[in-house]
Amino acid sequence: MKKIVIYALTTCLWCKKTKKFFEDKKLPFESVDYDKQDEAKQAEIMKEMKGQGCTGSFPFTRIGDSCVQGYDPNEFEKLLEKK
C-alpha cells in the first residue's frame, strides 16, 4: 500500500472532498492542516509542493512518490493502481 498524505486547509471544500474520497475507499491517509502549522513547517510544506512541480494551491496529495494538486479522483485512482 502506498503512503498517502493530504496537505489541506481547514476551510477548503476541495480539501474536505479529497479526504472524504480516501475515507469512502477506506484507505488510510495522513492529513496535515497547512493553516494550523507554524511558519517553518508551512515553508517546508510549500518547498515540498513546489519541488514536485505544483504551484502551491490546495489540496496537495502525495500518493507514494507522486503528487496530485487539487481534487482529482481519476488521478488518485490511477496513482493507487500504479505499481
C-alpha positions in Angstrom: 0.0 0.0 0.0 1.4 3.4 -1.0 1.6 6.0 1.7 -1.0 8.8 1.3 -0.5 12.3 2.7 -3.0 15.1 2.2 -1.9 18.7 2.8 -5.1 20.7 3.3 -6.6 23.9 4.6 -9.3 23.5 7.3 -11.7 25.8 5.4 -11.2 24.3 1.9 -14.2 22.5 0.4 -12.0 20.6 -2.1 -9.7 19.6 0.7 -12.6 18.1 2.6 -13.8 16.3 -0.6 -10.3 14.8 -1.1 -10.3 13.5 2.5 -13.8 12.0 2.0 -12.6 10.3 -1.2 -10.0 8.3 0.7 -12.3 7.8 3.7 -15.0 6.3 1.5 -12.5 4.0 -0.1 -11.3 3.0 3.5 -7.7 3.9 2.6 -5.6 5.1 5.4 -4.0 8.5 5.0 -2.2 11.2 7.0 -3.7 14.6 7.0 -1.7 17.8 7.6 -3.7 21.0 8.0 -1.3 23.6 6.5 -3.1 26.5 8.1 -2.5 25.0 11.6 1.3 24.7 11.1 3.9 27.2 12.3 5.7 29.3 9.7 8.7 27.0 9.5 6.5 23.9 8.8 4.5 25.9 6.2 7.7 26.8 4.4 8.8 23.2 4.5 5.4 22.0 3.0 5.5 24.7 0.3 9.0 23.8 -0.6 8.0 20.1 -0.9 5.0 21.1 -3.1 6.9 23.3 -5.4 9.7 20.6 -5.6 7.0 18.2 -7.0 6.1 20.8 -9.7 2.9 22.0 -8.0 2.0 25.7 -7.7 1.2 25.8 -4.1 -2.6 25.6 -4.1 -4.6 23.1 -2.0 -5.2 20.3 -1.6 -1.9 18.7 -2.3 -1.9 14.9 -2.1 1.1 12.7 -2.1 0.5 9.1 -3.1 3.7 7.2 -2.8 6.3 9.3 -4.7 3.8 11.1 -6.9 1.7 14.1 -6.2 -1.7 15.5 -7.2 -2.8 19.1 -6.9 -6.4 19.8 -6.3 -9.3 17.3 -6.1 -8.8 14.8 -8.9 -10.4 11.4 -8.2 -9.3 10.0 -11.6 -5.7 10.8 -10.9 -6.0 9.4 -7.3 -7.3 6.1 -8.8 -4.6 6.0 -11.4 -1.8 6.5 -8.9 -3.2 4.0 -6.4 -3.4 1.3 -9.1 0.2 2.1 -10.4 2.8 -0.3 -9.1 
